[in-house]
Amino acid sequence: MTCAATIPTVFLVDDDPAVLHTLSRLLRLAGYQVSAFASSQEFLVGHDRAVPGCLVLELIMPGLNGLELHNALTASGPQRPTIFISGHADVSSSVQAMKTGAVDVLTKPVSKDYLLGAIRRAVEKDRQMREAGDELRTIATRLATLTRRELEVFHQVVAGRLNKQIAWDLGVGVKTIKVHRGHMMKKMGVHSLADLVRMADRIRAGQASAQAARPTDHPYLATENSLE
């Protein structure tokens, strides 16, 4: 049996109680955990960003509307994969929702198949984002163990510099560079140059993407159809 902690949670936000009830029932039958909220304000109080899953969000609501809530979440940390639903959204609102990075925008009454398909994509996106974030944090933790000289060697090695070139640049002997390089590779937990370069590429990709987890303040990272 699957552990409850590993079952993705679908966070539902809709000001229509009937929609919350119907969607909650559908999603529980589909095997998801469900956390339902009647407003954006309730969601902000009860939402736990650490819980794996996705957000199904009504686009047009009183108070803080769906787009405003989504933008607030994105501004405050890693994005929660979101599916917008609405019975009143115009083309402009739908386009704007997609531009914010939404997984999909669905019109009420929502097709069960379309909704479940969108949720599967959103949950998978969330899983990939969390794995990427875990990997970045592991790399950052390992980088933090490097001495200043080992970090300099790291920069030079991933830039494709040879040991003798690094030794010349740093004003030390080739044997000294080999020692620092060995220590650096061991601390980073890699056995090949290809693995080390892949780590550096992951950091750069994480920094460039708003869906990646935020890196730590390490000096290297600082540079861079209807329901049935």
N, C-alpha and C positions, 0 to 999 in steps of 0.2 A: 504493500500500500504506500502511496506517495505521502510523504510527510507534509502536514498542512503548511509548514513554514516555507516549503518550496513551491506551493501553488501560487501562481500570479494573482494579484489583486486588481480588479477593475474598479477604479474610483469613478463613481457616477455623480455628476452635478447637474440637477435639473429642478426648476421651480414648480414643475407639474408633478404632484404626488402619484398620479396614475402612471406616468411614464417611469418614474423611479421604481414603482412596484413591479410593473411589467418587465422592465429591463433587468431588474435584480433577480427576478424569478428565472428568466431566460438564461442569464449568465451563470447562475448557480447550477442550473440543470446542465449547462455546458461544461461544468467542472471548475469554474473560477470562484475565487473568493470575491466578495463584493462589499464595498464600503460606499454607502449612498449618502448624499448631502442635498438639502433643499435650496442651498444658496452658495454663492462663492465665499461669503464670509464664514459659513459653517465649514466649508472645505478647508479654508486656510487655518482654522483652528484645529481640525481633526486630521489633516493630511500628514502622513509620515513619509518623507522623501526616501527613507532607507528601504521601504517596502517595495519589492519588485512588482512591476505591473504597468498599467497604462491608465489614461484618463479619458473618459467619455463625457464630453462637456457640451451643454446647451449653449448655443452661440448667442441667443438673444434672451437676456434675463434682466429683471430690475436690479438696481444697485450696480454692483460690479459685474459687467457682462462677461461672456466667455472669452472674447479676445483680450479684454483687460486683465482677466485672471491669468490667462495663458502667458501674456507678456510679463506679468509680475513674477510668475514662476520662473520663466526663462532668465529674467534679470537677476534673480536671487541664487541661481545655481544651475547644475546640470538639468537639461530639459527632460520633463516627463512626457513620453510619447503620447500624443493627444489626438482623439477623434472628435470632431465637432459634429453635433446634430442640431437640426433646427427645422421648424415648420414655417418660419417667417423670414429666413435670411434671403437677401437679394444677391444678385450676381457679384456686386462689389464686395459685400461682406464675405462671401464664400471665397473669392479670389484673395482677399486680404488674409483670411484664415490659412489658406494654403501657403501663402508667402511667409507665414510665421513658422512654417515647418510642420504643419499638421499632417498626420498620416492619411487622413481622409476627411471629407466634409459630406455628411449624409443628410438627406431630407426626410422629415417625418411625413407620413408614418414610415419608420425605418424598416428596410428589408432585413429579415433575420439573417439570411445568408450573407448579405453584404456587411452587416454589422459584425458578425462572427469572423468573417474573413479579415476585416480591418483590424479587429482586436488581435487576431493571431499575428498579423504583421507588426502591430504595435508592441505586443509582448516580446516578439523576437527581437525587435529593434532595441527594446529596453535591456534584454539579456546581453546583446552585443555591446551596448554602451557600458553596462556594468563590468563586463569582462575587460573591456578596454581601459576603464578607469582603474580596475584592480591591477592591471599590468603596469600602467603608468605609475601608480603608487609604489609598486614593488621596485621598479627601475629607479624612481626618485630616492627611495630608501637606500638602495645600494650605492647610488651616486653620492649620497651624504656621507658614506663611510670612506670615501677617497680623500687622501691628503691633497694639498694644493698642487704638488708636483704630479701626482697620479692623475689629477683632473686635467692638468695641462697636457699630459701624455694622451689621455683619453681624447681630448679635442683634436690633437694632431693625428692620432691613429685613425679616427673615423673620417678625417679629411683626406685619408689616403697617403699620408706621409710615411716614408721609410724610416727605419730606426736611425740610420746615419743622418738623415735630414732633420729628424727631431733632435738628435744630439747636437747638431750644429746650431739649430735655432735656440736651444736652451742652454748652450754653452757647457755641456757635460759630455762624458764619454759614452760611447755606444753601449758598453757593458752596463753602465748605470741606467740607461734607457731600457735595456732588456730587463733589468731587475724591476724597475718601476712598472713596466708594461706587464710583467708577470703578475705582480701584486694587484695591479688594476684589473686584469682579466679575471683573476680569482675572486676578487671582491664583487665584481659584476656578475659572477656566476656563468661565464661564457667560456667556450673552448676554441672559438674561431673568430676571425675578423668579421666574417659575414654576420655572425650573431651580434657582435658589438655594433656594427653598422645598422642592423635591423632595430636595435634598441634606440639608437639616435634618431632613426627615421620615425619610430613610434612616438618619441617625445615631440618631434617637430609636427607630426600629424595631429597629436593631441592638443598642442598649442594653437594650431590653425583652425581647429574645429570647435564650434560652440557645443556639440553633442558629446565631446570627450570630457572626462573628469578633469577638474582643475588641478594642475600640478602644485607641488609644494614650493616653498621659497628657496630652493637650492640655487646657488649662484649660476649653475649651468642652465637651469630651467628659466631663470629670470631673463636670460638673453633671448633668449629665443621666443425592397418590396415589403409589405406590412408584416408585423409579427403575427405568428399563428398562435 
